[in-house]
Amino acid sequence: MFTGIIEEIGCISQILKTSSGAAIEISCRKVLEGLRVGDSVAVNGVCLTAAKVQKNGFTADMMPETLKSTNLGELVQGDYVNLERAVSPGGRFGGHMVLGHVDCTGKIIKKYPEGNAVAFLISVPPELSSEIIPKGSIAVDGISLTVQKVEQARGTKTNMRFAYIEANKRNEVEIKQSPGPVYLTAFKVSLIPHTLKSTVLNYKGPGDTVNIETDILGKYVIKFLTGTRSSDDTGNDNSGKGLTEDVLRSWGF
């Protein structure tokens, strides 16, 4: 488990892709302290296992699913990545609970200064909309951030502009033309100067992809309240029923 507090920016020194996956070698210094073969390291928010630990870095293996479902499949030699070792018992817990299990990749739509901070508007698939809430936690490339706003986007194949509807205004953002009607969710986060310069978001901008992991606590709450449990201890099938009076009664309430 991780906390979303990035310890170091590493650099891809070598990446070897094969039909069965890939091996990635990352140059770094700080995360090597106490790192052993078999330990977990979050790389851009993806939990990987250190297969080799060298003097100036470590090597990790990636399976095809990891390459397909995260932005690690886009990496090339010389790219920078966020690094964080797994949290140790009794250590500081400065961010939020991050598992390193990426839900999807998002796309940066807009990056702009806002006071002493830099704001990012990031689009994600609409199915994640229920898991992203204002003032809630979210991991972006492994960085623990606070969601400031959640907006809805819509577009058509004849319109290259998507309307992002906020509370009191519309903000249209240019993106690529869609082959058909598209509905997206976008959220806004802001980074203070220290966080920006200490993470790879300092080098990213509109069009770049980021790994997204929503709050694990929220996922369990949604699963419980929407009735996705297949059965309870009494043997009653409550699948799809949600938290209803009948379900509570079957549990003895």
JOUR-V531224 format. One record per helix or strand of 3 or more residues. SS is the DSSP state (h for helix, s for strand). FROM is the first residue (numbers start at 1). TO is the last residue. If there is no record, write none. Layout:
ss = [SS:SS]
from = [FROM:FROM]
to = [TO:TO]
//
This chain:
ss = [s:s:h:s:s:s:h:h:s:s:s:h:s:s:s:s:s:s:h:h:s:h:h]
from = [8:21:30:40:46:57:64:71:80:104:117:126:137:143:149:161:170:182:193:200:209:216:245]
to = [18:27:32:43:53:62:69:74:85:114:125:131:140:146:156:165:174:191:197:203:214:225:250]
//
